[in-house]
Amino acid sequence: LTFDLEQPPLVLFSIVSAPYAAGIADAPCLKPPHIAGTQAQVPFDQIVSLLRLQQPDIRRVGTMVNAAEPNSINGVEQITQHAEALGLTVESAPIASLADVPIAAETLLDKGVEAILISSSALEVRGLSAITEVAAEYGVPVYSPAVGNVHRGAHVGAGFDDFYREGVVVGRMLAAHLERTFDVSSLAINALPSLGVALNLDAAAEASFSFSEEMLALADYVIENGESTQDRTPPNLQDMILEERRAADLDFLAGLECTDEMIAEQQAQLDAAAE
């Protein structure tokens, strides 16, 4: 809505998984000057690789796509790209409402998928319990690209897991804007990958499968017998005096500053992709 305003207010966003597909910007440095923020870069390449870590002989994976959600479309594209690079066949089922979710899960399982990796659409998350319930009947694991979804019943939660850091980044941008110590319009959209892994042993037992030793070794925490081993200690900023913190914040923001060369390179990449 702010794109049409003559003098739009500053818009800072945080933890958006697909800012380019959503139309917020075209590239990290190709964006409206009043917009800045952070991308929650979901490492689908690493998530897809977990399929083979759990099931070395897996050949077919299923996912769902909601055409109304840009992050869902982007997720399916990423899943397909990385899965096919590993020689896997990807089956995709469309969903448009919550009622479609269990039907889509059944369709995928009837096609012989050996795992379901959701694309992170809101519909899938809301219907996650229905997906895992259907998948359990087939003994098929369900993977979510959000770590915390193991608490919603996903067998594996693997994905972006540094929300505190992203809040700090946006806080730095806002402070610099309010104090007029940095031109936020020159900042690239920040994107630092992060991977966390959690396993729901209880849900796996209900689906009559167990996790490989490799997966167990990789997990940051597990849910077993209704209890989580997750470390609930809140993260904290490093202790330093105010002047040092302000200097550190400005140094960080300077590393995000777009140069003419960066802008030209990103525009050239977009032009080449459009040909």
C-alpha positions, 0 to 999 in steps of 0.5 A: 500500500505504501508504494503509491504514496508520495512520501511513504513512511519507513517500512521495516520487515523481519523474518519474511521467507520470500520477500521477492516472490511477495513483491516487496523487492526485486533483489536485495539492493533493488527495492523501494528506498523506504523499505528495508528488513531481513529475509528468513532464508530457509535453507531448503537445500539442507532440509532436502538433504535430511531426507536421505539422511533419514531414508538413504533409499528414498525416491519420491517426496511429496509437498503441497502448494497454495497458489495464493501464498507466494511463500508456498510457491517459492517453497515448492520451487525450492523443494523441487529444485533441490530434490531433483538435484538429488535424483528424487521425484517430487509430487505436488498437490494443490490446496486452497482451503483447510479442508483440502489439506488432509485430502492432499496428504492422502493423494500424495501418499496414494502416489507412493511418496516416502516423505512429505515436506511441507512448503511452509504455507499457512494452510499446511501449518494449520492443517499439520496435525491432519497431515501427520495423522494421515501420514502415520497410517502409511508410516511416512515421516512429515518434515516441516521447514519450521523447527517449532512445528515439531510441537504441532506434531511434525516428525521433523522440524528443520529450518530457519531458527535464529529469530532473535538475531533477525530482531536485533538486525531490524532493531539496528536499522530502526535505531539508525533511522531514528538517530539519523546515523545511517541512511536506511534506504541504502541498505540491502535486504539482510539474509543470513541462513540458519538451520535448526533441527528438532525431532518428535520421537513420540510422533515417529513412534505413533507412525511406527518408524524410528530415526536414524542415528545420523538424524538423532546426532544432528538434532538440537532437541527432541520431544520424547514422552511428552517432554522437550529437551529444548534449551529455553534459555533466552538469548542475550546481546553481548555486554558492552557499553552504549558507545561500543554497541552503537559503533558495532551496530553501524559497522554491521549496517555498513556491511549491508550498504548497497554499492552502484556495482552491487545494484548493477550486478543484481539488475543484470542478473534479473535482466538475464533471467527474464530473457 
